[in-house]
């Protein structure tokens, strides 16, 4: 007699406890100071450091407070999609969720080739494009396998990697702490245009202090979401500021030739402070950080369409879960296939800039949506709420909204047209999917 197949899983499994939430959030919203070095020659030492602190207060804290209120009130799977749906209805929730998903997807596409490029440059500097792409495929499919095992496994993986990634950063801070001096913040601006320096400072600030709502897409896989998520954010935001600002201050003291800094400057700073062992540790930690960021973003990418499919906005195919692991395995495989193709044809700088600009409309709406929900649904509230009523909420929302609008209106036309193309694809996809769904539900002749 042939044994029966195990029953199909119908719900995602809760497995992310607060420490795992912190570890996963570390890579979704930070990943350490790696990459921030490039801001120093673009903006200038003084502006770079001061803008990190300012953007933490004007962008990071409002983002964290708003996320905490929304997750506390609506901890369902799908995160921002659920918030858009409650405040804006089906059509507009699809549009902003579509932009959210595209932003995460293009951002995720950056990391496998970056990891491959670093590894190949070290071990096989003469390797051709096919070798680089093969390494990218190994990264994509191994991370996909980890996600198929479930959010709990991703969380454990992130805890371990957080410790590994932060170890050389802590070593640099300890070795260079006594050398920190405010005199290293001169000059305040770089040698280029002041307006360009300010714009770079804002863009890098958004990059550094965004992503707090990312793990909310897996809200039903977090233990006690409505209480644990706000508490983790309360610890994570000041932690994120500290691990960005202090390494920059240490780096400026160890290597004051700031105009020559590059995207991997912390490797050189590690060499100055601790020798080859620390330089190698920093380089290794940077690659591990990229891998963990990619693995965490795959988790988010699969949970958003899963939640939308469960509500009927995408085909029901996306709601099927693995019988053993309770994860959307088909979705993860489809994502891996598309990423495999994308990483063959992509250009790093184009995708990076495009993803940044594409995120701005959804960032803007994410700051406005709490006000809309409070007005339309005053009965919805969770254990945490921003105090002060609507005036208090508006006070929190105004700074990041103004920053978003400023960057949107100063966008270059080439990026604007690309963004408009993606925005236009949202309504077209929505109506095609709705039309297809109605035809499939219609009775036959």
Secondary structure, 3 states (H helix, E strand, C coil): CCCCCCCCCCCCCCCECHHHHHHHHHHHHCCCCCCCCHHHHHHCHHHHHHHHHHHHHHHHHHHHHHHHHHHHHCCCCCCHHHHHHHHHCHHHHHHHHHHHHHHHHHHHHHHHHHHHHHHHHHHCCCCCHHHHHHHHHHHHHHHHHHHHHCHHHHHHHHHHHHHHHHHHHHHHHHHHHHHCCHHHHCCCCCCCCHHHHHHHHHHHHHHHCCCCCHHHHHHHHECCHHHHHHHHHHHHHHHHHHHHHHHHHHHHHHCCCHHHCCCCHHHHHHHHHHCHHHHHHHHHHHHHHHHHHHHHHHHHHHHHHHHHHHCCCCCHHHHCCCCCCCCCHHHHHHHHHHHHHHHHHCCHHHHHHHHHHHHHHHHHHHHHHHHHHHHHCCCCCCCCCCCCHHHHHHHHHHHHHHHHHHHHHCCCHHHHHHHHHHHHHHHHHHHHHHHHHHHHHCCCC
